[in-house]
Amino acid sequence: MRSIGEMARDSGLGVSTLRFYDRAGVLVPAWVDPVSGYRWYEPQQLEEARLLARLRRAGMPLPDIRLVLASWSGADTGLVRRLLKAHLRRLEQGLADARSEFSALRALLDHRENAMTSLRFATVRVPSAAPELAAALDAVRFAASTDPELPMLGGVLFDIEGERLHLVATDRYRMAVAQAGIAGHDGSRVQVIVPTPLADAMRALLDSEGPVRLSVDGDRVSLEVGDRQAAGQCLDHDFPDYRRLLPQAAGRRAVVEVAAFRKALETGPVRSGEAGAPALSVLRVEDGGTVTVCTDGDADPDRVAVNREFLLDALAAGARDRLILELATPTVPVAMRRPDDEGTFSILMPVRLED
């Protein structure tokens, strides 16, 4: 007799899957211990389990799987062959339908992209001149992705709407948002992704003096400061709808003294995972509104684990002596805000603890 663990190992079906198929009457163990409830299988049932695993991987519906197993060992294979052929035909039809739908979706995307590119035009002024826009770029630049597999995140989103210019960057694990006042734009919302090297060139230009003008013309963007200019092509991608990712109502808020908090992170306990995994700082907000860096023995269910390097980057990008830290539950993003400008902030994805 084979134990359920041995059957799982040799068949490729998990223990929980074997239990499910027992309850469904598809693969019933030969004997169940009446005291422990432990399942035991006869040696010949291994072939059935392996067959079941193949049918499951092929996506065959459970009623058909039951019929295949019931007919497999019979002399007449006609029913099994018909069931296999019918399922293969369903799969081929499903793939054909999926290809048709994807083709229609690609056509819609092509049409929309062409329409959006042709309508992208804006020329705005930054009334407060270079410092505000420079500070906004500094606040988000650290969060831009360097992953070549995600080219649409390899830059800074310039989102022009009304009298505000929002700058956004994200690498999926963190996101930073900042804003600057603008003037001269009375059209519809315009969004372009400025590639990171061009964003860096614009930032360097903002150390100069003179009036600041930002222009978007189709797939080209330029920034002029005085008589100097940085210009280039926008990224030909769509940026995620960042507004849907913004943090909702705050959980627990704490004002942190940045220098002291940085020291606590750099010298305090960290949680290390597998080799190559980032070091984590585990945080908890006390009743008095202070933030504690937790030790390994802390079992508070509301503690939140964050990539320590990302958290230190967010502190530096905040560019204030004090920042507001928002923590909710262990699965809700952590937010870092400026007390004097809550429209400029960073959010960091928490890391699930495995204990």
DAJOUR-V360896 format. One record per residue. N is the residue number from 1. PSI is psi in radians with two decimals (999 if undefined). OMEGA is omega in degrees with one decimal (none if undefined). Layout:
[[N	PSI	OMEGA] [N	PSI	OMEGA]]
This chain:
[[1	2.54	178.3] [2	2.38	174.0] [3	2.88	180.0] [4	-0.56	177.5] [5	-0.73	177.9] [6	-0.68	178.7] [7	-0.72	178.5] [8	-0.78	-178.4] [9	-0.74	-172.8] [10	-0.35	-176.1] [11	-0.39	-175.6] [12	0.04	174.7] [13	2.39	179.0] [14	2.82	179.2] [15	-0.77	-179.6] [16	-0.57	178.0] [17	-0.71	177.2] [18	-0.69	177.7] [19	-0.70	179.0] [20	-0.81	-178.3] [21	-0.44	172.4] [22	-0.86	-179.5] [23	-0.55	180.0] [24	-0.09	179.6] [25	0.33	-178.2] [26	-0.78	177.8] [27	1.64	-174.4] [28	2.28	179.2] [29	2.68	-178.3] [30	-0.52	-178.1] [31	2.46	176.3] [32	2.16	179.3] [33	2.09	-176.5] [34	-0.34	-179.3] [35	-0.93	-175.7] [36	-0.34	-176.0] [37	0.16	-176.4] [38	2.44	-175.5] [39	2.45	177.5] [40	2.48	-174.9] [41	2.55	175.3] [42	2.67	-176.8] [43	-0.68	-177.8] [44	-0.24	178.7] [45	-0.24	178.7] [46	-0.71	178.6] [47	-0.73	177.7] [48	-0.71	-178.7] [49	-0.69	178.6] [50	-0.68	175.3] [51	-0.78	178.3] [52	-0.72	179.6] [53	-0.70	178.8] [54	-0.80	-179.7] [55	-0.65	179.0] [56	-0.75	178.7] [57	-0.53	179.4] [58	-0.09	176.1] [59	0.38	-179.2] [60	2.42	178.5] [61	2.63	-176.1] [62	-0.74	178.4] [63	-0.66	179.0] [64	-0.67	177.5] [65	-0.74	-179.7] [66	-0.73	-180.0] [67	-0.68	178.9] [68	-0.79	-179.3] [69	-0.69	-178.9] [70	-0.46	-175.6] [71	-0.14	-170.3] [72	-0.74	-174.2] [73	0.00	-179.7] [74	2.87	-179.4] [75	-0.53	-179.1] [76	1.94	-178.1] [77	0.10	-174.6] [78	-0.78	-178.1] [79	-0.76	-180.0] [80	-0.79	-179.0] [81	-0.71	179.3] [82	-0.70	178.6] [83	-0.75	178.6] [84	-0.76	-179.5] [85	-0.72	180.0] [86	-0.70	-179.9] [87	-0.71	178.0] [88	-0.69	178.3] [89	-0.70	176.7] [90	-0.74	179.8] [91	-0.77	-179.6] [92	-0.70	178.7] [93	-0.70	177.9] [94	-0.71	178.2] [95	-0.71	177.9] [96	-0.74	178.4] [97	-0.74	-179.7] [98	-0.72	178.7] [99	-0.71	178.6] [100	-0.78	179.9] [101	-0.72	179.5] [102	-0.64	177.4] [103	-0.74	178.0] [104	-0.70	179.5] [105	-0.70	178.2] [106	-0.68	178.2] [107	-0.72	177.7] [108	-0.73	179.1] [109	-0.76	178.7] [110	-0.77	180.0] [111	-0.77	-178.8] [112	-0.73	179.9] [113	-0.74	179.4] [114	-0.72	-179.9] [115	-0.73	-178.2] [116	-0.70	-179.5] [117	-0.72	-177.6] [118	-0.44	-177.2] [119	-0.07	-177.1] [120	1.84	177.5] [121	2.28	177.5] [122	2.50	171.0] [123	2.07	-175.8] [124	2.75	174.2] [125	2.64	174.2] [126	1.72	-171.1] [127	-0.60	-177.7] [128	0.16	177.6] [129	-2.77	-166.1] [130	-0.68	-171.0] [131	-0.71	-177.0] [132	-0.74	179.6] [133	-0.65	177.0] [134	-0.76	179.7] [135	-0.65	179.2] [136	-0.75	177.3] [137	-0.72	178.4] [138	-0.57	-176.1] [139	-0.36	-175.3] [140	-0.33	-170.7] [141	-0.62	-174.8] [142	-0.39	-174.7] [143	-0.04	-179.2] [144	2.47	-176.8] [145	2.60	173.2] [146	0.20	-177.2] [147	2.03	-179.4] [148	-0.31	178.2] [149	-0.17	-178.9] [150	1.17	-174.7] [151	-0.46	-179.1] [152	-0.25	178.9] [153	0.05	-176.7] [154	0.79	179.5] [155	-2.95	-179.8] [156	2.22	176.4] [157	2.22	171.1] [158	1.95	-175.9] [159	1.84	-175.7] [160	2.11	179.0] [161	2.16	179.5] [162	-2.20	-178.7] [163	0.35	-179.8] [164	2.46	170.3] [165	2.01	176.2] [166	2.36	174.5] [167	2.34	-175.3] [168	2.43	173.6] [169	2.54	178.1] [170	2.60	172.1] [171	0.35	-179.0] [172	-0.61	-177.9] [173	-0.29	178.1] [174	2.73	178.6] [175	2.47	178.4] [176	2.41	-179.1] [177	2.36	176.1] [178	2.94	-176.8] [179	2.75	176.0] [180	2.57	177.4] [181	2.49	178.1] [182	2.94	177.8] [183	2.69	174.4] [184	0.02	179.4] [185	2.02	179.3] [186	0.29	-179.6] [187	-2.85	-179.4] [188	3.01	-178.9] [189	2.37	-179.8] [190	2.28	178.7] [191	2.34	173.1] [192	2.61	175.8] [193	2.01	180.0] [194	2.07	-179.0] [195	2.61	-173.4] [196	-0.79	179.0] [197	-0.66	178.4] [198	-0.67	176.1] [199	-0.68	177.9] [200	-0.66	177.6] [201	-0.68	176.2] [202	-0.74	179.9] [203	-0.72	178.2] [204	-0.63	179.8] [205	-0.51	-175.7] [206	-0.08	171.5] [207	-0.16	178.5] [208	2.96	177.8] [209	2.67	177.6] [210	2.93	179.2] [211	2.58	-176.6] [212	2.28	177.5] [213	2.26	178.2] [214	2.27	-178.6] [215	2.42	174.4] [216	2.21	178.7] [217	1.66	-177.5] [218	-2.02	-179.3] [219	0.33	-179.8] [220	2.43	180.0] [221	2.51	179.5] [222	2.62	175.3] [223	2.19	178.6] [224	2.30	174.1] [225	1.91	-173.6] [226	-2.16	-179.9] [227	0.27	-179.8] [228	2.66	-175.0] [229	2.51	168.8] [230	2.18	-174.3] [231	2.74	177.9] [232	-3.06	-178.3] [233	2.49	171.3] [234	2.80	172.9] [235	2.37	-176.8] [236	1.08	-179.5] [237	2.91	171.8] [238	2.35	176.5] [239	2.54	177.5] [240	2.68	178.0] [241	1.57	-172.4] [242	-0.45	-177.8] [243	-0.47	177.1] [244	-0.27	-177.9] [245	-0.04	-176.3] [246	2.52	-179.3] [247	2.52	178.6] [248	-2.68	-178.2] [249	2.41	-176.1] [250	2.60	173.1] [251	-1.60	177.9] [252	2.28	-178.6] [253	2.47	176.1] [254	2.35	174.0] [255	2.16	-178.5] [256	2.42	169.8] [257	2.00	-167.9] [258	-0.79	-177.2] [259	-0.79	-178.6] [260	-0.70	-179.4] [261	-0.70	177.6] [262	-0.77	179.6] [263	-0.71	179.6] [264	-0.65	178.4] [265	-0.74	-175.8] [266	-0.53	-176.2] [267	-0.20	-175.4] [268	3.14	-178.5] [269	2.58	175.4] [270	2.72	175.9] [271	2.14	-179.9] [272	2.37	178.9] [273	-2.44	179.3] [274	2.90	179.2] [275	2.28	-179.1] [276	-0.21	179.0] [277	2.62	-178.5] [278	2.69	174.0] [279	2.40	-177.8] [280	2.43	168.4] [281	2.27	-178.6] [282	2.13	-170.7] [283	2.64	175.6] [284	2.40	176.7] [285	2.13	179.2] [286	2.91	179.2] [287	-0.53	-179.6] [288	0.01	177.7] [289	0.20	176.8] [290	2.71	-178.5] [291	2.30	178.5] [292	2.40	171.8] [293	1.97	-169.4] [294	2.65	173.1] [295	3.01	-179.3] [296	-0.53	-176.7] [297	-0.11	-178.2] [298	2.13	-176.6] [299	0.33	179.6] [300	2.13	-177.7] [301	-0.29	-178.7] [302	0.08	-180.0] [303	2.62	-174.4] [304	2.26	179.2] [305	2.34	-177.6] [306	2.52	173.2] [307	2.05	-173.0] [308	-0.72	-179.6] [309	-0.75	179.4] [310	-0.67	179.9] [311	-0.70	177.3] [312	-0.67	176.5] [313	-0.73	-179.2] [314	-0.64	176.9] [315	-0.76	-179.8] [316	-0.72	-178.6] [317	-0.43	178.3] [318	-0.50	172.6] [319	0.72	176.4] [320	2.72	175.6] [321	-0.49	177.1] [322	2.48	176.1] [323	2.79	178.0] [324	2.16	178.1] [325	2.25	179.1] [326	2.15	176.4] [327	2.41	176.9] [328	-1.74	178.9] [329	2.95	-178.4] [330	-0.17	-179.1] [331	0.03	-178.8] [332	2.39	-178.8] [333	2.56	176.5] [334	2.37	179.9] [335	2.49	176.5] [336	2.05	-174.8] [337	2.75	171.6] [338	2.35	-180.0] [339	-0.54	-176.2] [340	-0.05	-177.5] [341	1.46	-175.3] [342	-0.07	173.8] [343	-0.13	175.2] [344	2.05	-174.3] [345	2.91	173.7] [346	2.56	169.4] [347	2.47	-176.9] [348	2.36	178.0] [349	2.33	176.9] [350	2.82	178.3] [351	2.25	-177.0] [352	2.30	176.8] [353	2.46	-173.6] [354	0.08	-179.2] [355	999	none]]
